[in-house]
Amino acid sequence: MPNFCAAPNCTRKSTQSDLAFFRFPRDPERCRLWVENCRRADLEAKTSDQLNKHYRLCAKHFDPAMVCKTVSVDTCLSFCGL
């Protein structure tokens, strides 16, 4: 099943490219910041667990310096220095 980007007006989905998709954080405060920065009022009523399970943001919505590509196939976000 493909992942779809939750950012407004973004039509990217995981089957279209090798672009990484990131789950919303489970931490309620970090998740609230993602929703705020995402500018999706409809997501504000959802819990961080619901957002983590059902919503993703593609790597295009993050500073490239924060996206870490590891030796394995995994891609992660780096929060060092924040």
N, CA, C and O atoms as CSV, one atom per row, in Angstrom:
chain,resi,resn,atom,element,x,y,z
A,1,MET,N,N,0.847,-1.179,0.000
A,1,MET,CA,C,0.000,0.000,0.000
A,1,MET,C,C,0.893,1.244,0.000
A,1,MET,O,O,1.795,1.350,0.831
A,2,PRO,N,N,0.662,2.168,-0.902
A,2,PRO,CA,C,1.521,3.349,-0.979
A,2,PRO,C,C,1.268,4.324,0.167
A,2,PRO,O,O,0.175,4.372,0.730
A,3,ASN,N,N,2.284,5.088,0.497
A,3,ASN,CA,C,2.160,6.180,1.452
A,3,ASN,C,C,1.886,7.456,0.668
A,3,ASN,O,O,2.472,7.678,-0.392
A,4,PHE,N,N,1.007,8.282,1.183
A,4,PHE,CA,C,0.688,9.566,0.583
A,4,PHE,C,C,1.159,10.669,1.513
A,4,PHE,O,O,1.053,10.533,2.731
A,5,CYS,N,N,1.673,11.746,0.968
A,5,CYS,CA,C,2.144,12.866,1.773
A,5,CYS,C,C,0.950,13.654,2.308
A,5,CYS,O,O,0.011,13.953,1.571
A,6,ALA,N,N,0.997,13.990,3.613
A,6,ALA,CA,C,-0.098,14.704,4.275
A,6,ALA,C,C,0.017,16.220,4.140
A,6,ALA,O,O,-0.876,16.943,4.582
A,7,ALA,N,N,1.092,16.714,3.541
A,7,ALA,CA,C,1.255,18.162,3.385
A,7,ALA,C,C,0.224,18.702,2.401
A,7,ALA,O,O,-0.076,18.057,1.397
A,8,PRO,N,N,-0.318,19.883,2.686
A,8,PRO,CA,C,-1.294,20.471,1.769
A,8,PRO,C,C,-0.712,20.644,0.362
A,8,PRO,O,O,0.432,21.070,0.201
A,9,ASN,N,N,-1.494,20.315,-0.623
A,9,ASN,CA,C,-1.139,20.465,-2.039
A,9,ASN,C,C,0.028,19.605,-2.498
A,9,ASN,O,O,0.545,19.812,-3.596
A,10,CYS,N,N,0.448,18.661,-1.700
A,10,CYS,CA,C,1.515,17.749,-2.109
A,10,CYS,C,C,0.851,16.472,-2.616
A,10,CYS,O,O,0.036,15.869,-1.919
A,11,THR,N,N,1.199,16.072,-3.813
A,11,THR,CA,C,0.582,14.891,-4.416
A,11,THR,C,C,1.546,13.707,-4.492
A,11,THR,O,O,1.283,12.726,-5.189
A,12,ARG,N,N,2.659,13.807,-3.771
A,12,ARG,CA,C,3.642,12.719,-3.839
A,12,ARG,C,C,3.139,11.482,-3.107
A,12,ARG,O,O,2.497,11.563,-2.059
A,13,LYS,N,N,3.455,10.339,-3.697
A,13,LYS,CA,C,3.170,9.075,-3.037
A,13,LYS,C,C,4.360,8.156,-3.219
A,13,LYS,O,O,5.150,8.318,-4.149
A,14,SER,N,N,4.478,7.208,-2.339
A,14,SER,CA,C,5.694,6.388,-2.278
A,14,SER,C,C,5.925,5.532,-3.518
A,14,SER,O,O,7.057,5.106,-3.749
A,15,THR,N,N,4.921,5.269,-4.306
A,15,THR,CA,C,5.108,4.448,-5.499
A,15,THR,C,C,5.669,5.241,-6.676
A,15,THR,O,O,6.033,4.656,-7.696
A,16,GLN,N,N,5.743,6.574,-6.545
A,16,GLN,CA,C,6.203,7.408,-7.648
A,16,GLN,C,C,7.709,7.615,-7.675
A,16,GLN,O,O,8.264,7.955,-8.720
A,17,SER,N,N,8.375,7.419,-6.555
A,17,SER,CA,C,9.816,7.661,-6.519
A,17,SER,C,C,10.434,6.945,-5.325
A,17,SER,O,O,9.750,6.256,-4.568
A,18,ASP,N,N,11.732,7.123,-5.176
A,18,ASP,CA,C,12.415,6.546,-4.033
A,18,ASP,C,C,12.485,7.536,-2.870
A,18,ASP,O,O,13.308,7.385,-1.968
A,19,LEU,N,N,11.633,8.531,-2.896
A,19,LEU,CA,C,11.570,9.549,-1.861
A,19,LEU,C,C,11.140,8.935,-0.532
A,19,LEU,O,O,10.219,8.119,-0.493
A,20,ALA,N,N,11.803,9.323,0.553
A,20,ALA,CA,C,11.471,8.800,1.877
A,20,ALA,C,C,10.199,9.460,2.414
A,20,ALA,O,O,9.929,10.630,2.143
A,21,PHE,N,N,9.441,8.702,3.164
A,21,PHE,CA,C,8.248,9.196,3.856
A,21,PHE,C,C,8.437,8.956,5.343
A,21,PHE,O,O,8.908,7.896,5.755
A,22,PHE,N,N,8.064,9.954,6.152
A,22,PHE,CA,C,8.271,9.884,7.594
A,22,PHE,C,C,6.947,9.918,8.332
A,22,PHE,O,O,6.064,10.715,8.018
A,23,ARG,N,N,6.822,9.036,9.322
A,23,ARG,CA,C,5.643,9.022,10.173
A,23,ARG,C,C,5.653,10.234,11.089
A,23,ARG,O,O,6.718,10.734,11.451
A,24,PHE,N,N,4.473,10.707,11.462
A,24,PHE,CA,C,4.392,11.747,12.469
A,24,PHE,C,C,4.921,11.162,13.780
A,24,PHE,O,O,4.699,9.983,14.058
A,25,PRO,N,N,5.618,11.966,14.589
A,25,PRO,CA,C,6.195,11.444,15.835
A,25,PRO,C,C,5.122,11.023,16.836
A,25,PRO,O,O,4.026,11.583,16.859
A,26,ARG,N,N,5.446,10.040,17.654
A,26,ARG,CA,C,4.524,9.624,18.716
A,26,ARG,C,C,4.542,10.593,19.891
A,26,ARG,O,O,3.557,10.717,20.618
A,27,ASP,N,N,5.664,11.276,20.070
A,27,ASP,CA,C,5.763,12.254,21.153
A,27,ASP,C,C,4.735,13.361,20.902
A,27,ASP,O,O,4.789,14.018,19.863
A,28,PRO,N,N,3.797,13.580,21.837
A,28,PRO,CA,C,2.712,14.545,21.599
A,28,PRO,C,C,3.186,15.966,21.267
A,28,PRO,O,O,2.601,16.622,20.405
A,29,GLU,N,N,4.224,16.442,21.933
A,29,GLU,CA,C,4.692,17.805,21.674
A,29,GLU,C,C,5.330,17.927,20.283
A,29,GLU,O,O,5.028,18.865,19.545
A,30,ARG,N,N,6.192,17.004,19.931
A,30,ARG,CA,C,6.797,17.029,18.590
A,30,ARG,C,C,5.732,16.850,17.520
A,30,ARG,O,O,5.787,17.500,16.475
A,31,CYS,N,N,4.775,15.984,17.768
A,31,CYS,CA,C,3.691,15.755,16.812
A,31,CYS,C,C,2.874,17.027,16.619
A,31,CYS,O,O,2.503,17.361,15.494
A,32,ARG,N,N,2.592,17.735,17.705
A,32,ARG,CA,C,1.840,18.983,17.615
A,32,ARG,C,C,2.587,19.992,16.741
A,32,ARG,O,O,1.963,20.716,15.966
A,33,LEU,N,N,3.915,20.046,16.858
A,33,LEU,CA,C,4.707,20.952,16.028
A,33,LEU,C,C,4.632,20.567,14.554
A,33,LEU,O,O,4.557,21.437,13.686
A,34,TRP,N,N,4.651,19.287,14.274
A,34,TRP,CA,C,4.536,18.841,12.880
A,34,TRP,C,C,3.191,19.256,12.303
A,34,TRP,O,O,3.120,19.745,11.175
A,35,VAL,N,N,2.116,19.062,13.077
A,35,VAL,CA,C,0.774,19.431,12.607
A,35,VAL,C,C,0.705,20.942,12.393
A,35,VAL,O,O,0.157,21.404,11.392
A,36,GLU,N,N,1.257,21.706,13.327
A,36,GLU,CA,C,1.264,23.163,13.212
A,36,GLU,C,C,2.020,23.599,11.954
A,36,GLU,O,O,1.539,24.448,11.204
A,37,ASN,N,N,3.187,23.025,11.726
A,37,ASN,CA,C,3.990,23.374,10.556
A,37,ASN,C,C,3.372,22.852,9.260
A,37,ASN,O,O,3.604,23.407,8.186
A,38,CYS,N,N,2.605,21.811,9.366
A,38,CYS,CA,C,1.930,21.227,8.206
A,38,CYS,C,C,0.747,22.093,7.758
A,38,CYS,O,O,0.328,22.043,6.602
A,39,ARG,N,N,0.227,22.874,8.680
A,39,ARG,CA,C,-0.914,23.758,8.417
A,39,ARG,C,C,-2.143,22.993,7.933
A,39,ARG,O,O,-2.799,23.367,6.960
A,40,ARG,N,N,-2.428,21.907,8.653
A,40,ARG,CA,C,-3.629,21.114,8.368
A,40,ARG,C,C,-4.507,21.110,9.609
A,40,ARG,O,O,-4.334,20.271,10.493
A,41,ALA,N,N,-5.447,22.045,9.679
A,41,ALA,CA,C,-6.321,22.179,10.838
A,41,ALA,C,C,-7.115,20.895,11.095
A,41,ALA,O,O,-7.456,20.592,12.239
A,42,ASP,N,N,-7.407,20.145,10.033
A,42,ASP,CA,C,-8.175,18.917,10.191
A,42,ASP,C,C,-7.408,17.836,10.956
A,42,ASP,O,O,-8.012,16.870,11.423
A,43,LEU,N,N,-6.093,17.983,11.090
A,43,LEU,CA,C,-5.292,17.002,11.819
A,43,LEU,C,C,-5.156,17.339,13.306
A,43,LEU,O,O,-4.717,16.501,14.093
A,44,GLU,N,N,-5.528,18.553,13.688
A,44,GLU,CA,C,-5.346,19.003,15.067
A,44,GLU,C,C,-6.116,18.173,16.092
A,44,GLU,O,O,-5.664,18.038,17.229
A,45,ALA,N,N,-7.251,17.622,15.721
A,45,ALA,CA,C,-8.067,16.856,16.660
A,45,ALA,C,C,-7.604,15.402,16.810
A,45,ALA,O,O,-8.092,14.683,17.682
A,46,LYS,N,N,-6.688,14.983,15.985
A,46,LYS,CA,C,-6.213,13.600,16.023
A,46,LYS,C,C,-5.109,13.449,17.060
A,46,LYS,O,O,-4.354,14.388,17.316
A,47,THR,N,N,-5.019,12.269,17.653
A,47,THR,CA,C,-3.972,11.998,18.636
A,47,THR,C,C,-2.655,11.726,17.921
A,47,THR,O,O,-2.633,11.430,16.727
A,48,SER,N,N,-1.563,11.830,18.661
A,48,SER,CA,C,-0.259,11.550,18.063
A,48,SER,C,C,-0.174,10.089,17.615
A,48,SER,O,O,0.487,9.787,16.622
A,49,ASP,N,N,-0.833,9.187,18.333
A,49,ASP,CA,C,-0.841,7.777,17.913
A,49,ASP,C,C,-1.582,7.590,16.593
A,49,ASP,O,O,-1.134,6.835,15.730
A,50,GLN,N,N,-2.718,8.277,16.431
A,50,GLN,CA,C,-3.467,8.195,15.172
A,50,GLN,C,C,-2.648,8.752,14.014
A,50,GLN,O,O,-2.599,8.156,12.938
A,51,LEU,N,N,-2.005,9.895,14.238
A,51,LEU,CA,C,-1.199,10.512,13.190
A,51,LEU,C,C,-0.009,9.634,12.835
A,51,LEU,O,O,0.329,9.483,11.660
A,52,ASN,N,N,0.626,9.055,13.847
A,52,ASN,CA,C,1.778,8.185,13.607
A,52,ASN,C,C,1.387,6.966,12.788
A,52,ASN,O,O,2.150,6.512,11.936
A,53,LYS,N,N,0.218,6.448,13.044
A,53,LYS,CA,C,-0.228,5.230,12.363
A,53,LYS,C,C,-0.698,5.488,10.928
A,53,LYS,O,O,-0.478,4.657,10.047
A,54,HIS,N,N,-1.342,6.636,10.690
A,54,HIS,CA,C,-2.037,6.830,9.414
A,54,HIS,C,C,-1.503,7.938,8.504
A,54,HIS,O,O,-1.921,8.020,7.349
A,55,TYR,N,N,-0.600,8.789,8.983
A,55,TYR,CA,C,-0.179,9.944,8.189
A,55,TYR,C,C,1.336,9.993,8.043
A,55,TYR,O,O,2.069,9.592,8.947
A,56,ARG,N,N,1.801,10.493,6.888
A,56,ARG,CA,C,3.225,10.606,6.583
A,56,ARG,C,C,3.499,11.961,5.918
A,56,ARG,O,O,2.612,12.573,5.323
A,57,LEU,N,N,4.735,12.402,6.035
A,57,LEU,CA,C,5.213,13.559,5.278
A,57,LEU,C,C,6.398,13.096,4.455
A,57,LEU,O,O,7.240,12.344,4.945
A,58,CYS,N,N,6.470,13.537,3.215
A,58,CYS,CA,C,7.597,13.135,2.375
A,58,CYS,C,C,8.823,14.002,2.686
A,58,CYS,O,O,8.708,15.078,3.274
A,59,ALA,N,N,9.977,13.516,2.285
A,59,ALA,CA,C,11.250,14.175,2.590
A,59,ALA,C,C,11.363,15.570,1.988
A,59,ALA,O,O,12.186,16.364,2.443
A,60,LYS,N,N,10.567,15.885,0.989
A,60,LYS,CA,C,10.619,17.210,0.349
A,60,LYS,C,C,10.239,18.334,1.306
A,60,LYS,O,O,10.535,19.498,1.036
A,61,HIS,N,N,9.583,18.003,2.428
A,61,HIS,CA,C,9.119,19.011,3.373
A,61,HIS,C,C,10.069,19.183,4.558
A,61,HIS,O,O,9.715,19.807,5.557
A,62,PHE,N,N,11.267,18.631,4.442
A,62,PHE,CA,C,12.277,18.749,5.486
A,62,PHE,C,C,13.550,19.331,4.889
A,62,PHE,O,O,13.837,19.141,3.707
A,63,ASP,N,N,14.297,20.030,5.702
A,63,ASP,CA,C,15.603,20.541,5.284
A,63,ASP,C,C,16.458,19.340,4.883
A,63,ASP,O,O,16.552,18.382,5.650
A,64,PRO,N,N,17.077,19.361,3.720
A,64,PRO,CA,C,17.888,18.222,3.276
A,64,PRO,C,C,18.972,17.816,4.277
A,64,PRO,O,O,19.356,16.648,4.331
A,65,ALA,N,N,19.462,18.765,5.063
A,65,ALA,CA,C,20.489,18.449,6.055
A,65,ALA,C,C,19.946,17.564,7.175
A,65,ALA,O,O,20.720,16.937,7.898
A,66,MET,N,N,18.626,17.509,7.324
A,66,MET,CA,C,18.027,16.703,8.384
A,66,MET,C,C,17.742,15.275,7.936
A,66,MET,O,O,17.457,14.419,8.773
A,67,VAL,N,N,17.809,15.004,6.670
A,67,VAL,CA,C,17.512,13.671,6.150
A,67,VAL,C,C,18.813,12.883,6.061
A,67,VAL,O,O,19.729,13.258,5.329
A,68,CYS,N,N,18.884,11.789,6.813
A,68,CYS,CA,C,20.098,10.968,6.858
A,68,CYS,C,C,19.860,9.680,6.090
A,68,CYS,O,O,18.920,8.938,6.373
A,69,LYS,N,N,20.702,9.428,5.140
A,69,LYS,CA,C,20.643,8.151,4.417
A,69,LYS,C,C,21.726,7.266,5.007
A,69,LYS,O,O,22.903,7.626,5.020
A,70,THR,N,N,21.316,6.112,5.490
A,70,THR,CA,C,22.256,5.194,6.114
A,70,THR,C,C,22.752,4.186,5.093
A,70,THR,O,O,22.289,4.154,3.953
A,71,VAL,N,N,23.689,3.373,5.516
A,71,VAL,CA,C,24.240,2.341,4.635
A,71,VAL,C,C,23.150,1.345,4.245
A,71,VAL,O,O,23.142,0.816,3.134
A,72,SER,N,N,22.232,1.102,5.177
A,72,SER,CA,C,21.115,0.204,4.861
A,72,SER,C,C,20.107,0.963,4.003
A,72,SER,O,O,20.378,2.087,3.578
A,73,VAL,N,N,18.977,0.375,3.750
A,73,VAL,CA,C,17.955,1.020,2.915
A,73,VAL,C,C,17.127,2.031,3.688
A,73,VAL,O,O,16.286,2.710,3.101
A,74,ASP,N,N,17.346,2.147,5.000
A,74,ASP,CA,C,16.557,3.059,5.820
A,74,ASP,C,C,16.997,4.504,5.645
A,74,ASP,O,O,18.173,4.786,5.417
A,75,THR,N,N,16.046,5.404,5.753
A,75,THR,CA,C,16.298,6.833,5.765
A,75,THR,C,C,15.668,7.365,7.035
A,75,THR,O,O,14.564,6.959,7.398
A,76,CYS,N,N,16.354,8.267,7.713
A,76,CYS,CA,C,15.831,8.780,8.971
A,76,CYS,C,C,16.012,10.284,9.035
A,76,CYS,O,O,16.698,10.877,8.203
A,77,LEU,N,N,15.384,10.897,10.037
A,77,LEU,CA,C,15.548,12.315,10.277
A,77,LEU,C,C,16.550,12.497,11.400
A,77,LEU,O,O,16.526,11.755,12.382
A,78,SER,N,N,17.418,13.466,11.264
A,78,SER,CA,C,18.418,13.755,12.281
A,78,SER,C,C,17.987,14.969,13.067
A,78,SER,O,O,17.650,15.999,12.484
A,79,PHE,N,N,17.993,14.864,14.387
A,79,PHE,CA,C,17.637,15.990,15.235
A,79,PHE,C,C,18.835,16.455,16.041
A,79,PHE,O,O,18.671,17.151,17.043
A,80,CYS,N,N,20.032,16.086,15.624
A,80,CYS,CA,C,21.254,16.503,16.306
A,80,CYS,C,C,21.386,18.023,16.203
A,80,CYS,O,O,21.180,18.609,15.141
A,81,GLY,N,N,21.721,18.625,17.293
A,81,GLY,CA,C,21.949,20.075,17.303
A,81,GLY,C,C,20.684,20.893,17.414
A,81,GLY,O,O,20.743,22.121,17.344
A,82,LEU,N,N,19.541,20.252,17.586
A,82,LEU,CA,C,18.286,21.009,17.728
A,82,LEU,C,C,17.953,21.196,19.178
A,82,LEU,O,O,16.935,21.808,19.503
